Amino acid sequence: MDMEIKIKIKAKTDTDLGINKIKADLHEAYKRIYEMDIEDSENFFLKSGDSVLHMAFASTVRDMFKVTLSMEEYESNTSLEKLADLIRKKMKPGEETA
């Protein structure tokens, strides 16, 4: 699997990038990187124990949403639902995704 996965998203501002869009984008990234689906409330660390894929996922999240999350934030927000909420809170008005 190519670790240089790039997920292109149309540029959106914080005001029109809702929590459902963030979750949908996280699901797409997860499926591409881990090659499996996940429910909103499932623990993505436990679903796949591959640390290389976890790093690729974290990097993709950073690139997609232009937010940097600490390891502690990932460890305490291990479902896509919680992660989407955290990302939404960290995004600044006017920020765009890549």
VOBA-970423 format. One record per residue (C-alpha): residue number from 0; residue in three letters; x, y, z. Coordinates in pm, 1 decimal, m for minus. Each point is the difference from the previous one (the first is absolute). Layout:
<sites>
<site><seq>NUM</seq><type>ala</type><east>X</east><north>Y</north><up>Z</up></site>
...
</sites>
This chain:
<sites>
<site><seq>0</seq><type>met</type><east>0.0</east><north>0.0</north><up>0.0</up></site>
<site><seq>1</seq><type>asp</type><east>131.2</east><north>342.7</north><up>m94.7</up></site>
<site><seq>2</seq><type>met</type><east>69.1</east><north>198.9</north><up>318.6</up></site>
<site><seq>3</seq><type>glu</type><east>m1.7</east><north>324.0</north><up>m201.4</up></site>
<site><seq>4</seq><type>ile</type><east>m379.9</east><north>m0.8</north><up>m13.6</up></site>
<site><seq>5</seq><type>lys</type><east>m136.1</east><north>342.8</north><up>m67.7</up></site>
<site><seq>6</seq><type>ile</type><east>m367.8</east><north>68.7</north><up>49.7</up></site>
<site><seq>7</seq><type>lys</type><east>m116.2</east><north>304.6</north><up>m185.9</up></site>
<site><seq>8</seq><type>ile</type><east>m289.1</east><north>194.2</north><up>141.7</up></site>
<site><seq>9</seq><type>lys</type><east>m158.9</east><north>307.3</north><up>m146.5</up></site>
<site><seq>10</seq><type>ala</type><east>100.7</east><north>306.4</north><up>199.2</up></site>
<site><seq>11</seq><type>lys</type><east>m257.6</east><north>83.2</north><up>264.8</up></site>
<site><seq>12</seq><type>thr</type><east>m2.3</east><north>256.1</north><up>275.9</up></site>
<site><seq>13</seq><type>asp</type><east>m72.4</east><north>m83.4</north><up>363.0</up></site>
<site><seq>14</seq><type>thr</type><east>m351.9</east><north>136.3</north><up>m31.4</up></site>
<site><seq>15</seq><type>asp</type><east>m103.8</east><north>m238.0</north><up>m277.0</up></site>
<site><seq>16</seq><type>leu</type><east>204.3</east><north>m303.1</north><up>108.0</up></site>
<site><seq>17</seq><type>gly</type><east>m242.1</east><north>m161.2</north><up>243.1</up></site>
<site><seq>18</seq><type>ile</type><east>58.3</east><north>m288.2</north><up>235.5</up></site>
<site><seq>19</seq><type>asn</type><east>m167.7</east><north>m245.3</north><up>m240.3</up></site>
<site><seq>20</seq><type>lys</type><east>238.1</east><north>99.0</north><up>m280.5</up></site>
<site><seq>21</seq><type>ile</type><east>297.2</east><north>m39.2</north><up>233.3</up></site>
<site><seq>22</seq><type>lys</type><east>m120.4</east><north>m347.7</north><up>100.1</up></site>
<site><seq>23</seq><type>ala</type><east>m56.1</east><north>m95.9</north><up>m363.8</up></site>
<site><seq>24</seq><type>asp</type><east>351.2</east><north>114.2</north><up>m91.0</up></site>
<site><seq>25</seq><type>leu</type><east>146.1</east><north>m190.6</north><up>296.4</up></site>
<site><seq>26</seq><type>his</type><east>m186.2</east><north>m314.7</north><up>m110.1</up></site>
<site><seq>27</seq><type>glu</type><east>139.5</east><north>35.0</north><up>m352.5</up></site>
<site><seq>28</seq><type>ala</type><east>353.7</east><north>47.2</north><up>131.3</up></site>
<site><seq>29</seq><type>tyr</type><east>m34.7</east><north>m294.0</north><up>237.5</up></site>
<site><seq>30</seq><type>lys</type><east>m127.6</east><north>m231.8</north><up>m274.2</up></site>
<site><seq>31</seq><type>arg</type><east>282.0</east><north>96.3</north><up>m235.7</up></site>
<site><seq>32</seq><type>ile</type><east>277.7</east><north>m34.5</north><up>255.5</up></site>
<site><seq>33</seq><type>tyr</type><east>m118.1</east><north>m299.5</north><up>203.3</up></site>
<site><seq>34</seq><type>glu</type><east>m186.0</east><north>m169.1</north><up>m289.4</up></site>
<site><seq>35</seq><type>met</type><east>m302.2</east><north>m67.2</north><up>223.8</up></site>
<site><seq>36</seq><type>asp</type><east>m308.9</east><north>185.4</north><up>114.5</up></site>
<site><seq>37</seq><type>ile</type><east>m69.2</east><north>123.6</north><up>351.2</up></site>
<site><seq>38</seq><type>glu</type><east>m304.7</east><north>115.6</north><up>193.5</up></site>
<site><seq>39</seq><type>asp</type><east>m7.7</east><north>352.2</north><up>146.1</up></site>
<site><seq>40</seq><type>ser</type><east>29.1</east><north>m127.5</north><up>356.8</up></site>
<site><seq>41</seq><type>glu</type><east>262.7</east><north>m273.9</north><up>m53.7</up></site>
<site><seq>42</seq><type>asn</type><east>349.2</east><north>42.4</north><up>142.5</up></site>
<site><seq>43</seq><type>phe</type><east>227.6</east><north>41.3</north><up>m302.6</up></site>
<site><seq>44</seq><type>phe</type><east>313.3</east><north>m88.4</north><up>201.2</up></site>
<site><seq>45</seq><type>leu</type><east>m148.5</east><north>m333.2</north><up>106.7</up></site>
<site><seq>46</seq><type>lys</type><east>m156.1</east><north>m78.6</north><up>m338.6</up></site>
<site><seq>47</seq><type>ser</type><east>345.4</east><north>m5.4</north><up>m160.7</up></site>
<site><seq>48</seq><type>gly</type><east>312.4</east><north>m32.8</north><up>210.9</up></site>
<site><seq>49</seq><type>asp</type><east>231.7</east><north>110.0</north><up>m280.7</up></site>
<site><seq>50</seq><type>ser</type><east>201.5</east><north>296.2</north><up>128.9</up></site>
<site><seq>51</seq><type>val</type><east>128.6</east><north>90.5</north><up>m347.9</up></site>
<site><seq>52</seq><type>leu</type><east>m357.5</east><north>33.6</north><up>m122.6</up></site>
<site><seq>53</seq><type>his</type><east>m87.7</east><north>205.3</north><up>309.3</up></site>
<site><seq>54</seq><type>met</type><east>279.6</east><north>241.5</north><up>m88.3</up></site>
<site><seq>55</seq><type>ala</type><east>m120.2</east><north>18.4</north><up>m361.1</up></site>
<site><seq>56</seq><type>phe</type><east>m354.3</east><north>69.4</north><up>122.6</up></site>
<site><seq>57</seq><type>ala</type><east>120.6</east><north>275.1</north><up>236.6</up></site>
<site><seq>58</seq><type>ser</type><east>200.0</east><north>158.3</north><up>m281.6</up></site>
<site><seq>59</seq><type>thr</type><east>m298.6</east><north>m13.7</north><up>m234.1</up></site>
<site><seq>60</seq><type>val</type><east>m225.5</east><north>158.3</north><up>264.7</up></site>
<site><seq>61</seq><type>arg</type><east>253.9</east><north>279.6</north><up>46.8</up></site>
<site><seq>62</seq><type>asp</type><east>22.3</east><north>62.5</north><up>m375.8</up></site>
<site><seq>63</seq><type>met</type><east>m375.4</east><north>m20.5</north><up>m60.1</up></site>
<site><seq>64</seq><type>phe</type><east>m112.5</east><north>234.2</north><up>275.5</up></site>
<site><seq>65</seq><type>lys</type><east>312.1</east><north>209.2</north><up>66.2</up></site>
<site><seq>66</seq><type>val</type><east>m7.3</east><north>m86.3</north><up>370.4</up></site>
<site><seq>67</seq><type>thr</type><east>276.7</east><north>m152.7</north><up>207.5</up></site>
<site><seq>68</seq><type>leu</type><east>m107.9</east><north>m243.7</north><up>268.2</up></site>
<site><seq>69</seq><type>ser</type><east>222.8</east><north>m130.0</north><up>276.9</up></site>
<site><seq>70</seq><type>met</type><east>33.3</east><north>m372.0</north><up>71.8</up></site>
<site><seq>71</seq><type>glu</type><east>m195.8</east><north>60.4</north><up>320.8</up></site>
<site><seq>72</seq><type>glu</type><east>m285.0</east><north>150.3</north><up>m203.2</up></site>
<site><seq>73</seq><type>tyr</type><east>m6.2</east><north>m304.8</north><up>m228.2</up></site>
<site><seq>74</seq><type>glu</type><east>11.3</east><north>m235.1</north><up>299.6</up></site>
<site><seq>75</seq><type>ser</type><east>m295.2</east><north>174.0</north><up>167.6</up></site>
<site><seq>76</seq><type>asn</type><east>m203.6</east><north>39.1</north><up>m323.3</up></site>
<site><seq>77</seq><type>thr</type><east>28.3</east><north>m347.7</north><up>m150.6</up></site>
<site><seq>78</seq><type>ser</type><east>m330.5</east><north>m13.7</north><up>m187.0</up></site>
<site><seq>79</seq><type>leu</type><east>m66.6</east><north>186.5</north><up>m324.0</up></site>
<site><seq>80</seq><type>glu</type><east>m294.6</east><north>167.6</north><up>173.7</up></site>
<site><seq>81</seq><type>lys</type><east>219.3</east><north>142.0</north><up>278.8</up></site>
<site><seq>82</seq><type>leu</type><east>282.3</east><north>81.2</north><up>m240.3</up></site>
<site><seq>83</seq><type>ala</type><east>m236.8</east><north>192.1</north><up>m230.1</up></site>
<site><seq>84</seq><type>asp</type><east>m126.5</east><north>203.6</north><up>294.4</up></site>
<site><seq>85</seq><type>leu</type><east>356.0</east><north>84.4</north><up>107.5</up></site>
<site><seq>86</seq><type>ile</type><east>97.8</east><north>99.6</north><up>m353.7</up></site>
<site><seq>87</seq><type>arg</type><east>m306.5</east><north>224.0</north><up>m29.2</up></site>
<site><seq>88</seq><type>lys</type><east>93.9</east><north>175.2</north><up>325.1</up></site>
<site><seq>89</seq><type>lys</type><east>362.1</east><north>51.0</north><up>m109.6</up></site>
<site><seq>90</seq><type>met</type><east>m77.0</east><north>139.6</north><up>m344.4</up></site>
<site><seq>91</seq><type>lys</type><east>8.9</east><north>376.0</north><up>m20.1</up></site>
<site><seq>92</seq><type>pro</type><east>m256.2</east><north>201.9</north><up>m194.9</up></site>
<site><seq>93</seq><type>gly</type><east>122.4</east><north>53.9</north><up>m353.6</up></site>
<site><seq>94</seq><type>glu</type><east>238.2</east><north>m296.5</north><up>3.1</up></site>
<site><seq>95</seq><type>glu</type><east>m15.2</east><north>m219.9</north><up>m306.0</up></site>
<site><seq>96</seq><type>thr</type><east>61.6</east><north>m369.0</north><up>m47.2</up></site>
<site><seq>97</seq><type>ala</type><east>229.9</east><north>m134.3</north><up>m269.1</up></site>
</sites>
